[in-house]
Amino acid sequence: MMHYKLLTLTYADTIFASAGSANLTAAAWNRNDEFLVQTKGPPAYQAQALLYAV
């Protein structure tokens, strides 16, 4: 069973998004199969402005 987590952070003009199944437990770091995906980019309002500029 996977308990999915999503974390988003906004800093200045960048948004960071991390998602995955990892926990901060000994089992997660030593025994379980976990995954984590991370990406960064402009916040939605900036991405939309870039799209309209094209």
N, C-alpha and C positions, 0 to 999 in steps of 0.2 A: 504494500500500500504506500502511496506517495502523498505526502502533505506538501503541496506546492506553496512556495513563498514568492512574493514580488516586493521589491524595494525600489523606489524611485527617489532620486535626489536631484535638486536643481541648484546649480552653483553658477553665478554670473549669467552667462548666455549659453550654458550647456546643461542638458538633462542627462542623467545617468540612470540606467535601468538594469537591475540585476534580478534574475529569476532562476528558480531551481528547487531542488529537493533537499539541499544540504542543511544540516542542523549544527549547532555549536555544542556537540556532544562527543565524547570519546568514541562512541560507536560510529558516528558519521565520519570521523577522521581516520579510524583504524580498521573498520570491519565492513561497513555498509557500502553499497554502490550508490553514489550520489552524483548529481550533475548540477552545473551552474552555468548560466549564460549571461553575459554582460555586454551592454552596448552603450554608446553615448551619441548624442547629436543635439541639434538645436531644439528648444522647446517648441511645442505645437504652433504657437502663434508666429514664431520665426519661420518655421517650415512652411506654413501657409503663405506668409508674405513672400517667401522665395518662389513658391509655385505661381503666385499671381504676377510676379515680376517677369516671368518667362513669356 
